[in-house]
Amino acid sequence: MQSEPRTWRGRLRMAQHKHIRHGSGSVRPYLYGNLDLPDLIRRAFDAEELERLPTPGGFHIEARIGDSMVVLEVGNFPAHVMPSPASIYVYVADVDRAYERALQAGATSVAVPEDKPYQERSAGVKDSFGNTWYIATYTG
């Protein structure tokens, strides 16, 4: 008998569901953005793009960040869509590294990395569309 996988990827594969696109992520942020957003999340958060489908003037993208999924609509939007910026909280292994990589990918700083009283080191950046990405590492 095989032992249970010890990595989050192994546990994720075991928890996949057929009724969920790409097998995991029952609840997903649905974000609007400019065409540079997929590159930012790949560079800053090591996002893995699982799907990219063309839309008129843009793309529908599904990506995995760690053990979570995000849906991106980037580019031009249909007239009936009223996109608005969102705020996203992302845990990473190294806040300072992710923050620097986000800035290098074109994000602007909202908050520099600092230790917080709630046992996290966190920072914040804003992408070109206006979404705010809060980045944190639990230190407790």
N, C-alpha and C positions, 0 to 999 in steps of 0.2 A: 504494500500500500504506500502511495506517495505521501510525503509530508506536506503540510500547508506551506505555500510560498511565503517567504519572509519579507519580500519587498512589496511596496505599495502597488507596483505594476502587476505582480503576481496575484495579489488580492483583488485588484481591479478586474483582471481577466476572469477570475472565478466569479465575480459578482455581475457579470454582464447579463443584460436582459434583451430579449428579442424585440420587445415592444418599444425600445428606446434607440434612437438613431445612434449608431456607433457603440451601442451596448451599455453606456453608462452616462450618468449625469441627469438625473430625473428633473432637476431644477437648474436652468442655465441662464446666465445673464445674456441678454440680446442687445448687442451694442451697435450703434451707428458710428461710422467714422469715415475718414478720408482714406484714400488709397494707400497711404503710408502706415496705417494702423497694423496690418498683418506683420510688417517688418519690425515694428516697434515691439510687439508682444513676443515675436520670435527671439529678438536680440536681448530684450530685457528679462524675459521670464522663461526662456527656453521653450516657448510654445511649440507644439507639434501640430502642424496643419493636417487635418484628416480629410478635408474635403474643400474644394473650391469650385463653385458653379457660377458661370457667367450670368449676369443680369443686365438689363439695358443700362449701359454706362458704368457698370461696376461688377461686384462679386458678392455672393453669399458664401461665407467661409465658416467652417466648423473647426475648432481647434481645442486641443487639450493643453492645459497648464497644470502641471503636477497631476493631481487626481481629479481635477475639475474640467468641465467643458465650458466654452464660451461660443456664442454665435455672433458673427460679425456681418453686418451689411455695410459695405464700403463703396464709395463712388457716388453716382447720381441716384436719387431716390424718386419713385413715382410721385406724381402731384398729390395723391391722396395720403401720402406718408408725411407725418410731421415729426421728423427725428429730433430728439433732444439728448443732450449730454447726460451721462450717468456717472456714478461713483462706484469704484470696484476696489475691494480689499483683497490683496494677494499675499499669501505667505510664501516666502522664499528662504533658501538656506543662508544667503548673504545679502542683507539689505543694501549695504554700501556698493557692492558689485552690481546689483540689479538697478539701483538708482543711477549709477554712472553709465551703465549700458543704455538705460532709457534716455538719458540726456544726449548721449552720442547718437541715438536713433532719432533725435529731433524733438523729444518731449521737453517741456519747460518745468522748472522746479516750482513746487508748491510748498514743500517743507523739506529741509535738509535732513539727512539721517541723524537721529538722536535717540538716546536711551529714554524710555518712558517709565513712569512709576508703576505701570501695570505689567511689568516684566516683558516688555517687548522693545525692540529697537525698530523704529519705523521712519518712513519718509513718504513724500508724496510728489507725484509728477502729473502734468496735464498733457494729453496728446493734442494733436493739431485740430481735432474736432471739438475739444472742450471736455472730454471725459477725464475725470480725475482718478488716477490709479494710486491708491494707498498701498505701500509696500511694507511688509513687516516680517520680523523674525522673532519668535518667542524665545526668551532668554531665561525663563524661570526654571 
